[in-house]
Amino acid sequence: MMKNTPRHALLTKNRLDNITDNDVSGQHYLDVVKAFARLSYESIYIIDYSNMSFEYVSDNPLFLCGHTADEVIQLGYEFYFLHVPPQDLEMLSTINDAGFDFYAQLPEPEKKQYSISYDFHLVTKAGKQILVNHRLTPLFLTTEGKIWKSMCVVSLSSQQHPGNVRIFKQSSNDIWQLNLQTRKWSKNGKPALTDRELEVLRMYAQGLSINQIAEKIFVVPDTVKYYRRKIFERLEVKSIADALAQAVNNRMI
């Protein structure tokens, strides 16, 4: 009866039965991961699919849900079952299946060039739901070309609802989006901003006001408002904070 439950799918889709000596050699990398975590406001953790565990969890509180990093490591995948609401856990199962099926079709030399992004709720110990963005990319592959370890980055979501599943390829403008109902991927291009719109968005990121931006680019404030409106339309957002998050996630700025 476990076969079709989210718990079963999350634990078995990419489970690895055999890690060879060639796989293991030369994988001394956690100091680099820890250094990256110290420099980032985001939560960082490493999944090891050979035993379905968390090899490393940073101490950023967003992902921890009130636990310590060591406690989350001890919980492993049980953490998801404790702190993701049932409807989102079922969605994660769908994403897990579709994501690994997508990766399985890729040429092995290209697999590390791809990352997946999606949004889901975490429930804190106090019962509060927080919508987070979760990005995952392969760290190591086995000699058979399966994903052995992945790095995960968790930040506050810029969206209003869970889902928003996308796969990105490094140095490419292509994005694959998952329809959660049909479980099919569709290929699209990244949203594009004009040079002027990017300039305005960077100035917003610096904390400049509309009047200050207008002064710097030698236009009237109403023109800056026009650029802001076009940015919102192109990125399909409703605020500058969301526009900046989208631009960062899409590596536009």
C-alpha positions as a Python dict, from the first residue, in 0.01 Angstrom:
ca = {
    (1, 'M'): (0, 0, 0),
    (2, 'M'): (301, 232, 39),
    (3, 'K'): (375, 225, -331),
    (4, 'N'): (171, 528, -432),
    (5, 'T'): (226, 744, -124),
    (6, 'P'): (439, 1060, -133),
    (7, 'R'): (666, 911, 134),
    (8, 'H'): (746, 609, -81),
    (9, 'A'): (815, 812, -395),
    (10, 'L'): (1038, 1060, -216),
    (11, 'L'): (1245, 783, -64),
    (12, 'T'): (1284, 551, -361),
    (13, 'K'): (1284, 739, -694),
    (14, 'N'): (1660, 792, -706),
    (15, 'R'): (1772, 551, -435),
    (16, 'L'): (2118, 414, -504),
    (17, 'D'): (2206, 55, -426),
    (18, 'N'): (2578, 59, -497),
    (19, 'I'): (2846, 329, -459),
    (20, 'T'): (3179, 220, -606),
    (21, 'D'): (3530, 312, -492),
    (22, 'N'): (3560, 529, -804),
    (23, 'D'): (3251, 719, -693),
    (24, 'V'): (3390, 781, -345),
    (25, 'S'): (3744, 888, -432),
    (26, 'G'): (3825, 1257, -422),
    (27, 'Q'): (3496, 1385, -280),
    (28, 'H'): (3639, 1610, -6),
    (29, 'Y'): (3425, 1918, -61),
    (30, 'L'): (3226, 2004, 253),
    (31, 'D'): (3467, 2278, 360),
    (32, 'V'): (3381, 2460, 37),
    (33, 'V'): (3007, 2411, 100),
    (34, 'K'): (3043, 2541, 457),
    (35, 'A'): (3234, 2846, 333),
    (36, 'F'): (2958, 2918, 81),
    (37, 'A'): (2695, 2886, 357),
    (38, 'R'): (2883, 3139, 572),
    (39, 'L'): (2866, 3391, 288),
    (40, 'S'): (2499, 3335, 204),
    (41, 'Y'): (2177, 3438, 377),
    (42, 'E'): (2014, 3128, 225),
    (43, 'S'): (1985, 2783, 381),
    (44, 'I'): (2219, 2524, 230),
    (45, 'Y'): (2203, 2147, 265),
    (46, 'I'): (2340, 1838, 92),
    (47, 'I'): (2135, 1528, 6),
    (48, 'D'): (2312, 1191, -19),
    (49, 'Y'): (2092, 955, -223),
    (50, 'S'): (2301, 650, -134),
    (51, 'N'): (2132, 638, 207),
    (52, 'M'): (1861, 906, 161),
    (53, 'S'): (2019, 1131, 423),
    (54, 'F'): (2130, 1490, 473),
    (55, 'E'): (2508, 1498, 473),
    (56, 'Y'): (2525, 1865, 569),
    (57, 'V'): (2275, 2130, 684),
    (58, 'S'): (2369, 2495, 739),
    (59, 'D'): (2255, 2677, 1052),
    (60, 'N'): (2044, 2936, 870),
    (61, 'P'): (1712, 2926, 1061),
    (62, 'L'): (1479, 2949, 759),
    (63, 'F'): (1499, 2580, 670),
    (64, 'L'): (1541, 2448, 1024),
    (65, 'C'): (1181, 2507, 1142),
    (66, 'G'): (1297, 2553, 1501),
    (67, 'H'): (1543, 2261, 1505),
    (68, 'T'): (1919, 2281, 1521),
    (69, 'A'): (2115, 2190, 1210),
    (70, 'D'): (2234, 1868, 1379),
    (71, 'E'): (1874, 1772, 1462),
    (72, 'V'): (1772, 1818, 1097),
    (73, 'I'): (2065, 1600, 989),
    (74, 'Q'): (1949, 1331, 1231),
    (75, 'L'): (1591, 1355, 1101),
    (76, 'G'): (1697, 1325, 738),
    (77, 'Y'): (1401, 1277, 507),
    (78, 'E'): (1173, 1248, 810),
    (79, 'F'): (1214, 1625, 833),
    (80, 'Y'): (999, 1665, 519),
    (81, 'F'): (726, 1442, 655),
    (82, 'L'): (721, 1641, 981),
    (83, 'H'): (737, 1992, 838),
    (84, 'V'): (575, 1990, 491),
    (85, 'P'): (191, 1996, 484),
    (86, 'P'): (27, 1690, 321),
    (87, 'Q'): (-86, 1866, 1),
    (88, 'D'): (261, 2006, -57),
    (89, 'L'): (421, 1672, 27),
    (90, 'E'): (212, 1510, -245),
    (91, 'M'): (323, 1786, -483),
    (92, 'L'): (689, 1720, -389),
    (93, 'S'): (638, 1356, -479),
    (94, 'T'): (515, 1458, -826),
    (95, 'I'): (809, 1697, -869),
    (96, 'N'): (1049, 1427, -751),
    (97, 'D'): (920, 1176, -1008),
    (98, 'A'): (907, 1424, -1296),
    (99, 'G'): (1244, 1579, -1209),
    (100, 'F'): (1438, 1254, -1197),
    (101, 'D'): (1267, 1134, -1515),
    (102, 'F'): (1381, 1458, -1682),
    (103, 'Y'): (1739, 1412, -1561),
    (104, 'A'): (1745, 1048, -1670),
    (105, 'Q'): (1695, 1155, -2032),
    (106, 'L'): (1987, 1400, -2032),
    (107, 'P'): (2330, 1316, -2177),
    (108, 'E'): (2556, 1232, -1883),
    (109, 'P'): (2816, 1507, -1955),
    (110, 'E'): (2539, 1770, -1932),
    (111, 'K'): (2360, 1659, -1615),
    (112, 'K'): (2554, 1887, -1381),
    (113, 'Q'): (2458, 2189, -1592),
    (114, 'Y'): (2093, 2169, -1484),
    (115, 'S'): (1914, 2289, -1172),
    (116, 'I'): (1553, 2268, -1060),
    (117, 'S'): (1353, 2530, -869),
    (118, 'Y'): (1012, 2506, -701),
    (119, 'D'): (812, 2649, -412),
    (120, 'F'): (651, 2471, -117),
    (121, 'H'): (543, 2538, 239),
    (122, 'L'): (741, 2457, 551),
    (123, 'V'): (556, 2435, 882),
    (124, 'T'): (745, 2559, 1187),
    (125, 'K'): (723, 2402, 1533),
    (126, 'A'): (478, 2681, 1619),
    (127, 'G'): (251, 2572, 1333),
    (128, 'K'): (322, 2868, 1106),
    (129, 'Q'): (344, 2799, 731),
    (130, 'I'): (624, 2968, 535),
    (131, 'L'): (642, 2952, 155),
    (132, 'V'): (1000, 2882, 51),
    (133, 'N'): (1184, 2847, -277),
    (134, 'H'): (1391, 2531, -311),
    (135, 'R'): (1667, 2498, -570),
    (136, 'L'): (1860, 2178, -630),
    (137, 'T'): (2153, 2090, -854),
    (138, 'P'): (2366, 1773, -881),
    (139, 'L'): (2703, 1771, -705),
    (140, 'F'): (2826, 1421, -789),
    (141, 'L'): (2713, 1148, -1026),
    (142, 'T'): (2779, 777, -992),
    (143, 'T'): (2972, 585, -1256),
    (144, 'E'): (2628, 483, -1389),
    (145, 'G'): (2533, 849, -1438),
    (146, 'K'): (2280, 866, -1154),
    (147, 'I'): (2268, 1162, -918),
    (148, 'W'): (2456, 1065, -602),
    (149, 'K'): (2467, 1394, -410),
    (150, 'S'): (2287, 1722, -462),
    (151, 'M'): (2323, 2071, -320),
    (152, 'C'): (1999, 2239, -212),
    (153, 'V'): (1947, 2609, -151),
    (154, 'V'): (1639, 2735, 36),
    (155, 'S'): (1521, 3097, 44),
    (156, 'L'): (1194, 3282, 94),
    (157, 'S'): (970, 3243, -211),
    (158, 'S'): (880, 3544, -424),
    (159, 'Q'): (558, 3368, -531),
    (160, 'Q'): (212, 3360, -376),
    (161, 'H'): (143, 2987, -415),
    (162, 'P'): (340, 2659, -410),
    (163, 'G'): (453, 2491, -731),
    (164, 'N'): (621, 2711, -994),
    (165, 'V'): (843, 2421, -1101),
    (166, 'R'): (1120, 2513, -1343),
    (167, 'I'): (1442, 2358, -1467),
    (168, 'F'): (1729, 2578, -1582),
    (169, 'K'): (2037, 2496, -1786),
    (170, 'Q'): (2361, 2680, -1715),
    (171, 'S'): (2455, 2945, -1975),
    (172, 'S'): (2126, 2891, -2158),
    (173, 'N'): (1812, 3099, -2199),
    (174, 'D'): (1595, 2787, -2198),
    (175, 'I'): (1360, 2708, -1909),
    (176, 'W'): (1150, 2394, -1873),
    (177, 'Q'): (827, 2436, -1676),
    (178, 'L'): (630, 2149, -1523),
    (179, 'N'): (252, 2128, -1548),
    (180, 'L'): (166, 1957, -1219),
    (181, 'Q'): (-168, 1830, -1353),
    (182, 'T'): (-37, 1663, -1670),
    (183, 'R'): (315, 1603, -1531),
    (184, 'K'): (455, 1723, -1863),
    (185, 'W'): (746, 1960, -1919),
    (186, 'S'): (723, 2252, -2162),
    (187, 'K'): (1025, 2443, -2291),
    (188, 'N'): (1022, 2823, -2282),
    (189, 'G'): (1270, 3109, -2290),
    (190, 'K'): (1373, 3322, -1995),
    (191, 'P'): (1183, 3649, -1956),
    (192, 'A'): (1379, 3936, -2106),
    (193, 'L'): (1421, 4296, -1993),
    (194, 'T'): (1557, 4581, -2199),
    (195, 'D'): (1891, 4737, -2103),
    (196, 'R'): (1710, 5038, -1959),
    (197, 'E'): (1474, 4820, -1754),
    (198, 'L'): (1770, 4625, -1615),
    (199, 'E'): (1942, 4953, -1527),
    (200, 'V'): (1633, 5073, -1341),
    (201, 'L'): (1597, 4740, -1160),
    (202, 'R'): (1961, 4752, -1046),
    (203, 'M'): (1903, 5099, -905),
    (204, 'Y'): (1600, 4975, -713),
    (205, 'A'): (1826, 4701, -576),
    (206, 'Q'): (2059, 4976, -450),
    (207, 'G'): (1768, 5126, -256),
    (208, 'L'): (1721, 5436, -474),
    (209, 'S'): (1384, 5610, -484),
    (210, 'I'): (1189, 5687, -801),
    (211, 'N'): (1308, 6049, -792),
    (212, 'Q'): (1671, 5945, -740),
    (213, 'I'): (1655, 5700, -1031),
    (214, 'A'): (1496, 5964, -1252),
    (215, 'E'): (1777, 6205, -1170),
    (216, 'K'): (2047, 5949, -1245),
    (217, 'I'): (1911, 5848, -1586),
    (218, 'F'): (1795, 6199, -1680),
    (219, 'V'): (1423, 6133, -1712),
    (220, 'V'): (1112, 6247, -1527),
    (221, 'P'): (973, 6030, -1240),
    (222, 'D'): (674, 5923, -1450),
    (223, 'T'): (915, 5761, -1698),
    (224, 'V'): (1070, 5558, -1416),
    (225, 'K'): (719, 5449, -1317),
    (226, 'Y'): (663, 5341, -1678),
    (227, 'Y'): (981, 5129, -1672),
    (228, 'R'): (874, 4978, -1341),
    (229, 'R'): (534, 4886, -1484),
    (230, 'K'): (699, 4719, -1786),
    (231, 'I'): (931, 4524, -1554),
    (232, 'F'): (630, 4396, -1359),
    (233, 'E'): (452, 4295, -1680),
    (234, 'R'): (752, 4111, -1826),
    (235, 'L'): (836, 3926, -1504),
    (236, 'E'): (468, 3871, -1409),
    (237, 'V'): (511, 4015, -1060),
    (238, 'K'): (341, 4287, -855),
    (239, 'S'): (624, 4442, -652),
    (240, 'I'): (985, 4548, -684),
    (241, 'A'): (1084, 4291, -420),
    (242, 'D'): (931, 4013, -631),
    (243, 'A'): (1087, 4157, -949),
    (244, 'L'): (1432, 4153, -789),
    (245, 'A'): (1384, 3797, -666),
    (246, 'Q'): (1274, 3683, -1012),
    (247, 'A'): (1566, 3860, -1177),
    (248, 'V'): (1815, 3700, -938),
    (249, 'N'): (1663, 3354, -975),
    (250, 'N'): (1672, 3389, -1354),
    (251, 'R'): (2029, 3524, -1341),
    (252, 'M'): (1930, 3845, -1512),
    (253, 'I'): (2118, 4073, -1271),
}
